[in-house]
Amino acid sequence: MDQPDDDLRAQRFTDLDPVVAYRLWALRSRVFVIEQEALYLDLDGRDTEPGTWHLWCADGDGAPVATLRVLDDGHGVWRVGRVATDAAHRGRGLAGRLMCGVLERWGSEPVVLDAQVYLRDWYAGFGFVESGPVFEDEDGMPHVPMRREGTAG
C-alpha cells in the first residue's frame, strides 16, 4: 500500500520525505490545536515508532490535505488516531477514503480508535462499535472508545 493510487499514500516515519512529514504535522496542528483549541503536545513520540503508519491524501501538488496515523497497539490490534482533514478540503470524502485504506490493509485484524462523540455514527458506518463508556480527553472533549473486529478466518 505504498501508493495505491494518485492521492492516497501510506508510509512509515523513516520513509517519509521531511517536507511531507512537516506538512502532515502542520495539518494536524491546524485542525486540533487551532480549530479545535486542543492545547496538547501532538508530537507524542508515537509517530516515530517502528510499527506506526502515516496515511494521507494529497492535493494535485502533492501536499497533504487529509491524514491519519495507525499505531501497532500490540497483540494484533491496530489503533487509528490523529484523523484530520484541512478545512478547505472537507466534504469530499477524504477521511472516508483514508478509513477505507486502513481497513484494506489492517481490516483482517481488530482495529480500535477513540472517536470524538459527534463522529461515532460516522465510524459505525465502517463497522466500528462502541467498546466502552464516553470519556473526556485532557482538553475536556468527549470521546468514545470504538472497536472493529477483524474479518479474518
VMD Tcl script that draws the C-alpha trace (Angstrom):
set ca {
  {0.00 0.00 0.00}
  {2.85 2.42 -0.52}
  {0.82 4.32 -3.13}
  {-2.32 2.50 -4.27}
  {-3.49 5.44 -6.40}
  {-2.64 9.04 -7.17}
  {-3.63 10.73 -3.94}
  {-3.80 8.11 -1.13}
  {-0.42 7.42 0.40}
  {0.90 5.35 3.30}
  {4.40 5.30 4.73}
  {6.29 4.62 7.91}
  {8.06 7.53 9.57}
  {11.50 6.50 8.32}
  {10.23 6.57 4.72}
  {8.55 9.97 4.91}
  {10.08 12.84 2.96}
  {10.93 15.55 5.54}
  {8.77 18.13 3.77}
  {5.78 15.75 3.73}
  {6.30 14.97 7.43}
  {6.41 18.68 8.22}
  {3.18 19.24 6.27}
  {1.43 16.31 7.98}
  {2.17 17.69 11.45}
  {1.30 21.23 10.36}
  {-2.08 19.94 9.13}
  {-2.72 18.17 12.42}
  {-1.79 21.31 14.35}
  {-4.15 23.46 12.27}
  {-7.05 21.09 12.89}
  {-6.51 20.06 16.51}
  {-4.68 22.97 18.11}
  {-6.02 25.95 16.15}
  {-9.55 24.90 15.08}
  {-10.46 22.64 17.99}
  {-8.41 24.61 20.54}
  {-6.98 21.39 21.97}
  {-3.79 22.51 23.63}
  {-1.80 19.31 23.89}
  {1.53 18.07 22.57}
  {0.59 16.44 19.26}
  {4.14 15.16 18.81}
  {3.81 12.44 21.44}
  {6.64 10.18 20.27}
  {4.34 7.58 18.72}
  {4.72 8.91 15.16}
  {8.27 7.56 15.00}
  {7.60 4.07 16.41}
  {8.59 1.27 14.01}
  {5.02 -0.09 13.80}
  {3.40 3.28 13.05}
  {2.00 4.11 9.62}
  {1.02 7.54 8.32}
  {-1.74 7.70 5.72}
  {-2.69 10.84 3.84}
  {-4.47 12.16 0.82}
  {-2.62 14.73 -1.24}
  {-3.82 17.54 -3.47}
  {-2.70 17.95 -7.08}
  {0.61 19.44 -5.92}
  {1.31 16.53 -3.57}
  {0.57 18.49 -0.38}
  {-1.25 16.52 2.36}
  {-4.87 17.65 2.80}
  {-6.16 14.78 4.99}
  {-4.26 12.45 7.29}
  {-4.42 9.82 9.99}
  {-1.97 7.52 11.70}
  {-2.16 3.85 12.54}
  {-0.33 2.55 15.60}
  {0.59 -1.04 16.34}
  {-1.08 -1.49 19.73}
  {0.41 -4.97 20.03}
  {-1.21 -8.42 20.06}
  {-2.56 -7.95 16.53}
  {-4.55 -4.80 17.34}
  {-4.18 -1.58 15.32}
  {-5.11 1.88 16.62}
  {-6.34 4.68 14.36}
  {-5.82 8.23 15.52}
  {-4.98 11.80 14.58}
  {-7.64 11.81 11.83}
  {-7.64 15.31 10.32}
  {-8.80 16.98 7.11}
  {-7.87 20.50 6.03}
  {-10.92 22.81 6.27}
  {-10.75 23.74 2.59}
  {-10.94 20.06 1.56}
  {-13.76 18.80 3.79}
  {-16.90 17.31 2.32}
  {-15.02 15.41 -0.39}
  {-14.90 12.05 1.36}
  {-11.16 12.16 2.05}
  {-11.39 10.93 5.66}
  {-13.60 8.09 4.45}
  {-11.05 7.25 1.81}
  {-8.37 7.12 4.49}
  {-10.52 4.83 6.66}
  {-11.10 2.53 3.68}
  {-7.32 2.45 3.22}
  {-6.92 1.42 6.85}
  {-9.47 -1.37 6.52}
  {-7.98 -2.62 3.26}
  {-4.60 -3.01 4.90}
  {-5.42 -3.89 8.53}
  {-9.10 -4.88 8.45}
  {-8.40 -8.58 8.89}
  {-7.27 -7.78 12.44}
  {-9.01 -5.81 15.20}
  {-8.83 -2.02 14.80}
  {-9.58 0.37 17.66}
  {-9.94 4.13 17.99}
  {-11.17 6.82 20.34}
  {-13.83 8.73 18.39}
  {-14.98 12.23 19.14}
  {-18.54 11.56 20.26}
  {-20.14 13.52 17.42}
  {-18.36 11.20 14.94}
  {-19.35 7.85 16.46}
  {-22.07 7.21 13.85}
  {-19.63 8.02 11.06}
  {-17.17 5.43 12.40}
  {-20.04 2.97 12.89}
  {-20.53 3.17 9.13}
  {-17.14 1.46 8.82}
  {-18.14 -1.33 11.20}
  {-16.87 0.15 14.47}
  {-18.92 -0.39 17.64}
  {-18.66 1.33 20.98}
  {-16.43 -0.65 23.31}
  {-16.56 1.43 26.48}
  {-18.06 4.47 28.16}
  {-17.71 8.05 26.94}
  {-14.72 9.84 28.45}
  {-13.25 13.31 28.22}
  {-9.72 13.78 26.91}
  {-7.25 16.16 28.53}
  {-8.98 19.14 26.88}
  {-12.47 18.11 28.02}
  {-13.58 16.89 24.58}
  {-15.89 13.85 24.85}
  {-14.67 10.69 23.13}
  {-15.90 7.13 22.97}
  {-13.71 4.03 22.52}
  {-14.69 2.00 19.47}
  {-13.57 -1.33 18.04}
  {-13.94 -3.18 14.79}
  {-13.23 -6.90 14.90}
  {-11.07 -8.35 12.18}
  {-12.59 -10.09 9.21}
  {-10.08 -12.94 9.06}
  {-10.97 -16.51 9.47}
}
mol new
graphics top color blue
foreach p $ca { graphics top sphere $p radius 0.5 }
foreach p [lrange $ca 0 end-1] q [lrange $ca 1 end] { graphics top cylinder $p $q radius 0.2 }
display resetview
